[in-house]
Amino acid sequence: MARRALYREYRPETFGEVIGQDHITTILKNQVRENKLSHAYLFCGSRGTGKTSSAKILARAVNCLDPKDGEPCGTCAACRLTKAGSADVIEIDAASNNSVDNVRTLIDQAQFAPLELRYRVFIIDEVHMLSNAAFNALLKTLEEPPKHVLFILATTEPQKLPATIISRCQRFDFHRLTIAHIVANLTAVLEKAGASIEPNGLRLIARAADGGMRDALSLADQCLSYAGNRVTEQDVLNALGAVSSAMLEDTAKALLRGNAAEAVRALDEVVRNGRDLGVFLADLSKHFRALLLAKTCGECADLLDCTDDQMQRYLKTAKAADEARILYAMEQILAVQGKLRLFPAPRVAIETTFVRICRPADDQSLGALEARVALLETRPVSAAPAIAAEEPITPKETVPEPPAEVSPETEAEPAPPPWEEAPPVDEPPPEEPQRFEAPPVSANSEAEELWEQAKRKIMELNPMVFFYVKDTRGTAIRDGVLSVEFPATKESSMVGMKNARNLTVAKNAVNALRPGTELSFQLAALQNENEEKLKELFGSSFTIK
């Protein structure tokens, strides 16, 4: 006789054996014990969470001749009949029996009394696949069925059911199973089957099952076929085509540090070990999700459904990274993951994505800009000499020594004596020249420095507003008003900054640095159209001689 799969051989026989659905099994047991059954039940939930198993247990329990605290005894004639396959327990797959004619046949069968049991039970699996006409034909019978009939509807997509159907049933929502529940049940099933899998291997299977017990048992079956009755963690990795958690951590760290060479070499090792690239990307995206939650929520082992040791590793990696970098990496990985099957060379697509994550300067999107800023902030101190080499340029522009050294010219000019012999100090004429000479370079540098600090503050408050002002510069500060100049080609950005909400963000940023300062926006004169185009192509450092 052919060997049966684990999920078929070790299906739950009682409500107590159903894993992780106590909120449902308790109600069903109470209804059976107190004989307060409903005429129709609706079981909703994702695959492998126990919907069909619970329906079969309920069918046995309502027909059991000697139920024990709401559970089927498993020994009476009715329990043996239902387990062997009674004509009074009818299972229908709505995916292949979804027409109105199929439902009419079901309604005709419901009119007859049970042949062997107390209740005739109809279990309709994937009920959302029924056509609209079939639902309409079922309505009346579902609302007022014969006393000897019980309907149990099961579906993975309850949102596709008409409200008229849902309102006629008692609805029960089955939860996804946690990793702890799956590992515990796998251990019990494997013990009955005379096999074993290492604890870390069981956790790998539980994670891959994504909350479904049937998926977990199928994967365990696959591992047993690969390595026999004694399965190691490495056997599980080989059978599933998965990547170890250490490899995921190394890859994630390389991407977050911006080390493209190390990330590409990690991918090469994945390929050399024969791992499935689709599985690798799925595991990597889950790893980055864990890092994002660790960065956002701190200690959150309940959300990640992981061990304390794994949680501490997530926290350590997340602490050394910036949230913007994690988000940008996740976005890029998810983007290539969704289109991986469309690429003729998946490895090249992943390598390109890794390089893009490590070098966000080549990307002009908002997420890339945030990642670029985060990468610069976390860059090691070795980058400091390059910055220091550029700094001497600004002092040369700001130090007003050259005008003071030109003494021959001032001696040759006859203009200074009249100024010195001018009317007394109280009169305004001498003050006007001094006021015009005061804001030359130092005032401009003060305005530039204040506005650059304000732009960094704007980036923290609202990155979208920063995009309007990223190419602007402070020109002067007069009478408590900071003048900001937009490039001649950025008139639309200046218009955007006149929006009240954007202007408020900019004012808050400036006032946080220098209280009481107002803002004035102006557009730079368009010097040469060709020069502006060349500067857009080659950068602001480009000059025409």
For each residue, the residues with C-beta under 8 A, 3 or more apart:
1:
2:
3:
4: 8 9
5: 8 9 217 218 221
6: 9 10 189 193 217 218 220 221
7: 10 11 213 214 217 218 221
8: 4 5 11
9: 4 5 6 193
10: 6 7 189 192 193 217
11: 7 8 53 56
12: 15 17 18 19 50 53 54 57
13: 17 57 72 74
14: 17 18 57 71 72 74
15: 12 18 25 28 29 54 57 61 70 71
16: 25 71
17: 12 13 14
18: 12 14 15 21 24 25 50 53 54 57
19: 12 50 177 181 182 184 185 213
20: 49 50 175 177 178 181
21: 18 24 25 49 50 54 174 175
22: 25 26
23: 26 27 175
24: 18 21 27 28 54 172 174
25: 15 16 18 21 22 28 29 54
26: 22 23 29 30
27: 23 24 30 31 172
28: 15 24 25 31 32 54 58 61 70
29: 15 25 26 32 33 61 69 70 71
30: 26 27 33 34 36 70
31: 27 28 34 35 36 37 38 70
32: 28 29 35 37 58 61 62 67 70 71
33: 29 30 67 69 70
34: 30 31
35: 31 32
36: 30 31
37: 31 32 62 150
38: 31 41 169 170
39: 144 145 149 150 151
40: 142 145 150 151 152 153 168 169 170
41: 38 55 58 150 151 152 153 169 170 172
42: 127 153 154 155 158 161 165 166 169 170 171 172
43: 51 54 55 152 153 154 155 172 174
44: 51 154 155 156 158 171 172 173 174
45: 49 50 51 156 173 174 175 176
46: 49 156 174 176 211 212
47: 156 212 214 215
48: 177 209 211 212 213 214 215 216
49: 20 21 45 46 174 175 176 177 211 212 213
50: 12 18 19 20 21 45 53 54 174 213
51: 43 44 45 54 55 154 174
52: 55 56 123 125 154
53: 11 12 18 50 56 57
54: 12 15 18 21 24 25 28 43 50 51 57 58 174
55: 41 43 51 52 58 59 123 152 154
56: 11 52 53 59 60 82 89 123
57: 12 13 14 15 18 53 54 60 61 72
58: 28 32 41 54 55 61 62 121 152
59: 55 56 62 63 82 89 119 121 123 150 152
60: 56 57 63 64 72 74 78 79 82 83
61: 15 28 29 32 57 58 64 67 70 71 72
62: 32 37 58 59 118 119 121 150
63: 59 60 78 79 81 82 88 89 117 118 119 121
64: 60 61 67 72 73 76 78 79
65: 73 76 77 78 79
66: 73 75 76
67: 32 33 61 64 70 71 72 73
68: 71 72 73
69: 29 33
70: 15 28 29 30 31 32 33 61 67
71: 14 15 16 29 32 61 67 68
72: 13 14 57 60 61 64 67 68 79 82
73: 64 65 66 67 68 76 79
74: 13 14 60 79 83
75: 66 79 80
76: 64 65 66 73 79 80
77: 65 80 81
78: 60 63 64 65 81 82 116 117 118
79: 60 63 64 65 72 73 74 75 76 82 83
80: 75 76 77 83 84
81: 63 77 78 84 86 116 117
82: 56 59 60 63 72 78 79 85 86 89 117
83: 60 74 79 80
84: 80 81
85: 82 89
86: 81 82 89 116 117
87: 90 115 116
88: 63 114 115 116 117 119 120 121
89: 56 59 63 82 85 86 117 120 121 123
90: 87 106 109 120 121 122 123
91: 123 125
92: 97 102 106 122 123 124 125
93: 96 97 125 126
94: 97 98 124 125 126 127 128 129 130
95: 98 125 126 129
96: 93
97: 92 93 94 102
98: 94 95 102 129 130 131 134
99: 102 103 131 133 134
100: 103 104 131 133 134 136 137
101: 104 105
102: 92 97 98 99 105 106 134
103: 99 100 106 107 130 134 137 138
104: 100 101 107 108 137
105: 101 102 108 109
106: 90 92 102 103 109 110 122 138
107: 103 104 110 111 137 138 141
108: 104 105 111
109: 90 105 106 112 120 122
110: 106 107 120 122 141 145 146 149
111: 107 108 146
112: 109 120
113: 120 148
114: 88 117 118 119 120 148
115: 87 88
116: 78 81 86 87 88
117: 63 78 81 82 86 88 89 114 120
118: 62 63 78 114 148
119: 59 62 63 88 114 148 149 150
120: 88 89 90 109 110 112 113 114 117 148 149 150
121: 58 59 62 63 88 89 90 149 150 151 152
122: 90 92 106 109 110 149 150 151 152
123: 52 55 56 59 89 90 91 92 152 154
124: 92 94 127 130 151 152 153 154
125: 52 91 92 93 94 95 154
126: 93 94 95 129 154 155 156
127: 42 94 124 130 153 154 155 161 165
128: 94 155 156 157 158 160 161
129: 94 95 98 126
130: 94 98 103 124 127 134 135 138
131: 98 99 100 134 135
132: 135 136 162
133: 99 100 136 137
134: 98 99 100 102 103 130 131 137 138
135: 130 131 132 138 139 161 162 164 165
136: 100 132 133 139
137: 100 103 104 107 133 134
138: 103 106 107 130 134 135 141 142 165
139: 135 136 142 143 164 165 168
140: 143 144
141: 107 110 138 144 145
142: 40 138 139 145 151 165 168 169
143: 139 140 168
144: 39 140 141
145: 39 40 110 141 142 149 150 151
146: 110 111 149
147:
148: 113 114 118 119 120
149: 39 110 119 120 121 122 145 146
150: 37 39 40 41 59 62 119 120 121 122 145
151: 39 40 41 121 122 124 142 145 169
152: 40 41 43 55 58 59 121 122 123 124
153: 40 41 42 43 124 127 165 169
154: 42 43 44 51 52 55 123 124 125 126 127
155: 42 43 44 126 127 128 158 160 161
156: 44 45 46 47 126 128
157: 128 160 161
158: 42 44 128 155 161 166 171 173
159:
160: 128 155 157
161: 42 127 128 135 155 157 158 165 166
162: 132 135 165 166
163: 166 167
164: 135 139 167 168
165: 42 127 135 138 139 142 153 161 162 168 169
166: 42 158 161 162 163 169 171
167: 163 164
168: 40 139 142 143 164 165
169: 38 40 41 42 142 151 153 165 166
170: 38 40 41 42
171: 42 44 158 166
172: 24 27 41 42 43 44
173: 44 45 158
174: 21 24 43 44 45 46 49 50 51 54
175: 20 21 23 45 49
176: 45 46 49 210 211 212
177: 19 20 48 49 181 182 185 209 211 212 213
178: 20 181 182 211 305
179: 182 183 203 206 207 305 306
180: 183 184 305
181: 19 20 177 178 184 185 213
182: 19 177 178 179 185 186 205 206 209 211 213 216
183: 179 180 186 187 199 202 203 206
184: 19 180 181 187 188
185: 19 177 181 182 188 189 213 216
186: 182 183 189 190 197 202 205 206 216 217 220
187: 183 184 190 191 202
188: 184 185 191 192
189: 6 10 185 186 192 193 217 220
190: 186 187 193 195 196 197 220
191: 187 188 194 196
192: 10 188 189
193: 6 9 10 189 190 224
194: 191 229
195: 190 224 229 230 231
196: 190 191 229 230 231
197: 186 190 201 202 205 220 223 231 236
198: 201 202 231 232 233 236
199: 183 202 203
200: 203 204 233 236
201: 197 198 204 205 223 231 232 233 235 236
202: 183 186 187 197 198 199 205 206
203: 179 183 199 200 206 207
204: 200 201 207 208 233 236 237 240 242
205: 182 186 197 201 202 208 209 216 219 220 223 236 240
206: 179 182 183 186 202 203 209 216
207: 179 203 204 210 286
208: 204 205 215 216 219 240 242
209: 48 177 182 205 206 212 213 215 216 219
210: 176 207 215
211: 46 48 49 176 177 178 182
212: 46 47 48 49 176 177 209 215 216
213: 7 19 48 49 50 177 181 182 185 209 216 217
214: 7 47 48 217 218
215: 47 48 208 209 210 212 218 219
216: 48 182 185 186 205 206 208 209 212 213 219 220
217: 5 6 7 10 186 189 213 214 220 221
218: 5 6 7 214 215 221 222
219: 205 208 209 215 216 222 223 239 240
220: 6 186 189 190 197 205 216 217 223 224
221: 5 6 7 217 218 224 225
222: 218 219 225 226 239 240
223: 197 201 205 219 220 226 227 231 235 236 239 240
224: 193 195 220 221 227 228 229 231
225: 221 222
226: 222 223 231 235 238 239
227: 223 224 230 231 232 235 239
228: 224 231
229: 194 195 196 224
230: 195 196 227
231: 195 196 197 198 201 223 224 226 227 228 235 236
232: 198 201 227 235 236
233: 198 200 201 204 236 237
234: 237 238
235: 201 223 226 227 231 232 238 239
236: 197 198 200 201 204 205 223 231 232 233 239 240 242
237: 204 233 234 240 241 242 243 244
238: 226 234 235 241 274
239: 219 222 223 226 227 235 236
240: 204 205 208 219 222 223 236 237 279
241: 237 238 274 275 276 279
242: 204 208 236 237 275 276 279 280 283
243: 237 247 248 270 273 275 279 280 283 284
244: 237 247 248
245: 248 249 287 310
246: 249 250
247: 243 244 250 251 266 269 270
248: 243 244 245 251 252 283 284 287
249: 245 246 252 253 287 313 317
250: 246 247 253 254 262 266
251: 247 248 254 255 263 266 267 284
252: 248 249 255 256 284 287 288 291 317 329
253: 249 250 256 257 317
254: 250 251 257 259 260 262 263 266 358
255: 251 252 258 259 263 329 354 357 358
256: 252 253 317 320 321 325 326 329
257: 253 254 262
258: 255 358 359 375
259: 254 255 262 263 358
260: 254 263 264 354 355 358 359
261: 264 265
262: 250 254 257 259 265 266
263: 251 254 255 259 260 266 267 354 355 357 358
264: 260 261 267 268 351 354 355
265: 261 262 268 269
266: 247 250 251 254 262 263 269 270
267: 251 263 264 270 271 347 350 351 354
268: 264 265 271 272
269: 247 265 266 272 273
270: 243 247 266 267 273 275 277 280
271: 267 268 274 275 277 347
272: 268 269
273: 243 269 270
274: 238 241 271
275: 241 242 243 270 271 279 280
276: 241 242 279 280
277: 270 271 280 281 340 346 347 350
278: 281 282 337 340 341 346
279: 240 241 242 243 275 276 282 283
280: 242 243 270 275 276 277 283 284
281: 277 278 284 285 333 336 337 340 350
282: 278 279 285 286 337
283: 242 243 248 279 280 286 287
284: 243 248 251 252 280 281 287 288 333
285: 281 282 288 289 330 333 334 337
286: 207 282 283 289 290
287: 245 248 249 252 283 284 290 291
288: 252 284 285 291 292 326 329 330 333
289: 285 286 292 293 330
290: 286 287 293 294 304 306 314
291: 252 287 288 294 295 314 317 318 321 326
292: 288 289 295 296 318 323 326 327 330
293: 289 290 296 297 300 303 304 314
294: 290 291 297 298 300 304 311 314 315 317 318
295: 291 292 318 319 321 323 326
296: 292 293 323
297: 293 294 300 303
298: 294 315
299: 311 315
300: 293 294 297 303 304 311
301: 304 305 306 307 308 310 311
302: 305
303: 293 297 300
304: 290 293 294 300 301 310 311 314
305: 178 179 180 301 302
306: 179 290 301 310 311 314
307: 301 310 311
308: 301 311 312
309: 312 313
310: 245 301 304 306 307 313 314
311: 294 299 300 301 304 306 307 308 314 315
312: 308 309 315 316
313: 249 309 310 316 317
314: 290 291 293 294 304 306 310 311 317 318
315: 294 298 299 311 312 318 319
316: 312 313 319 320
317: 249 252 253 256 291 294 313 314 320 321
318: 291 292 294 295 314 315 321 326
319: 295 315 316
320: 256 316 317 378
321: 256 291 295 317 318 325 326 378
322: 325 326 371 374 375 377 378
323: 292 295 296 326 327 374
324: 327 328 367 370 371 373 374
325: 256 321 322 328 329 371 374 375 378
326: 256 288 291 292 295 318 321 322 323 329 330
327: 292 323 324 330 331 367 370 371
328: 324 325 331 332 357 360 367 368 370 371
329: 252 255 256 288 325 326 332 333 357 371
330: 285 288 289 292 326 327 333 334
331: 327 328 334 335 367
332: 328 329 335 336 353 356 357
333: 281 284 285 288 329 330 336 337 353 357
334: 285 330 331 337 338
335: 331 332 338 339 353
336: 281 332 333 339 340 349 350 353
337: 278 281 282 285 333 334 340
338: 334 335
339: 335 336 342 343 349
340: 277 278 281 336 337 343 346 349 350
341: 278 346
342: 339
343: 339 340 346 348 349
344:
345: 348 349
346: 277 278 340 341 343 349 350
347: 267 271 277 350 351
348: 343 345 351 352
349: 336 339 340 343 345 346 352 353
350: 267 277 281 336 340 346 347 353 354
351: 264 267 347 348 354 355
352: 348 349 355 356
353: 332 333 335 336 349 350 356 357
354: 255 260 263 264 267 350 351 357 358
355: 260 263 264 351 352 358 359
356: 332 352 353 359 360 362 363
357: 255 263 328 329 332 333 353 354 360 371
358: 254 255 258 259 260 263 354 355
359: 258 260 355 356 362
360: 328 356 357 363 368 369 371 372 375
361: 368 372
362: 356 359 368
363: 356 360 367 368
364: 368 369
365: 368 369
366: 369 370 463 464 467
367: 324 327 328 331 363 370 371
368: 328 360 361 362 363 364 365 371 372
369: 360 364 365 366 372 373 463 467
370: 324 327 328 366 367 373 374 463
371: 322 324 325 327 328 329 357 360 367 368 374 375
372: 360 361 368 369 375 376
373: 324 369 370 376 377 459
374: 322 323 324 325 370 371 377 378
375: 258 322 325 360 371 372 378 379
376: 372 373 379
377: 322 373 374
378: 320 321 322 325 374 375
379: 375 376 382 383
380: 383
381: 384
382: 379 385
383: 379 380 386 387
384: 381 387 388
385: 382 388 389
386: 383 389 390
387: 383 384 390 391
388: 384 385 391
389: 385 386 392
390: 386 387 393
391: 387 388 394 395
392: 389 395 396
393: 390 396 397
394: 391 397 398 445
395: 391 392 398 399
396: 392 393 399
397: 393 394 441 445
398: 394 395 441 442 445
399: 395 396
400: 403 404 440 441 442
401: 404 405
402: 405 406
403: 400 406
404: 400 401
405: 401 402
406: 402 403 409 410
407: 410 411
408: 411 412
409: 406 412 413
410: 406 407 413 416
411: 407 408
412: 408 409
413: 409 410 416
414: 417 418
415: 418 419
416: 410 413 419 420
417: 414 420 421
418: 414 415 421 422
419: 415 416 422 430 433
420: 416 417
421: 417 418
422: 418 419 427 429 430
423: 427 429 430
424: 427
425: 430
426:
427: 422 423 424 430
428: 431 432
429: 422 423 432 433
430: 419 422 423 425 427 433 434
431: 428 434 435
432: 428 429 435 436
433: 419 429 430 436 437
434: 430 431 437 438
435: 431 432 438
436: 432 433 439
437: 433 434 440
438: 434 435 443
439: 436 442 443 444 476 477 478
440: 400 437 443 444
441: 397 398 400 444 445
442: 398 400 439 445 446
443: 438 439 440 446 447 476 477
444: 439 440 441 447 448 474 475 476
445: 394 397 398 441 442 448 449
446: 442 443 449 450 477
447: 443 444 450 451 474 475 476 477 482 483
448: 444 445 451 452 473 474 475
449: 445 446 452 453 474
450: 446 447 453 454 474 477 482 510 513 514 517
451: 447 448 454 455 472 473 474 482 484 510
452: 448 449 455 456 474
453: 449 450 456 457 513
454: 450 451 457 458 506 509 510 513
455: 451 452 458 459 466 469 470 472 509
456: 452 453 459 460
457: 453 454 460 461 509 510 512 513
458: 454 455 461 462 465 466 469 505 506 509
459: 373 455 456 463 466
460: 456 457
461: 457 458 465 505 508 509
462: 458 465 466 502 505
463: 366 369 370 459 466 467
464: 366 467 468
465: 458 461 462 468 469 497 502 505 506
466: 455 458 459 462 463 469 470
467: 366 369 463 464 470 493
468: 464 465 493 494 496 497 502
469: 455 458 465 466 472 484 493 497 506
470: 455 466 467
471: 486 487 490 493
472: 451 455 469 484 485 486 487 490 493
473: 448 451 484 485
474: 444 447 448 449 450 451 452 477 482 483 484 485
475: 444 447 448 483 484 485 522
476: 439 443 444 447 482 483
477: 439 443 446 447 450 474 480 481 482 483 517
478: 439 481 483
479:
480: 477 516 517 518
481: 477 478 517 518 519 520
482: 447 450 451 474 476 477 510 514 517 518 519 520
483: 447 474 475 476 477 478 520 522
484: 451 469 472 473 474 475 519 520 521 522
485: 472 473 474 475 522 523 524
486: 471 472 490 491 493 494 521 522 523 524
487: 471 472 490 524 532
488: 491 523 524 525 526 527 532
489: 526 532 536
490: 471 472 486 487 493 494 523
491: 486 488 494 495 523
492: 495 496
493: 467 468 469 471 472 486 490 496 497
494: 468 486 490 491 497 498 521 523
495: 491 492 498
496: 468 492 493 499 502
497: 465 468 469 493 494 502 503 506 521
498: 494 495 502 503 521
499: 496 502 503
500: 503 504
501: 504 505
502: 462 465 468 496 497 498 499 505 506
503: 497 498 499 500 506 507 519
504: 500 501 507 508
505: 458 461 462 465 501 502 508 509
506: 454 458 465 469 497 502 503 509 510 519
507: 503 504 510 511 518 519
508: 461 504 505 511 512
509: 454 455 457 458 461 505 506 512 513
510: 450 451 454 457 482 506 507 513 514 517 519
511: 507 508 514 515 516 517
512: 457 508 509
513: 450 453 454 457 509 510
514: 450 482 510 511 517
515: 511
516: 480 511
517: 450 477 480 481 482 510 511 514
518: 480 481 482 507
519: 481 482 484 503 506 507 510
520: 481 482 483 484
521: 484 486 494 497 498
522: 475 483 484 485 486
523: 485 486 488 490 491 494
524: 485 486 487 488
525: 488
526: 488 489 529 532
527: 488 531 532
528: 531 532 544
529: 526 532 533
530: 533 534
531: 527 528 534 535 544
532: 487 488 489 526 527 528 529 535 536
533: 529 530 536 537
534: 530 531 537 538 542 544
535: 531 532 538 539 540 542
536: 489 532 533
537: 533 534 542
538: 534 535 541 542
539: 535 542
540: 535
541: 538
542: 534 535 537 538 539
543:
544: 528 531 534
545:
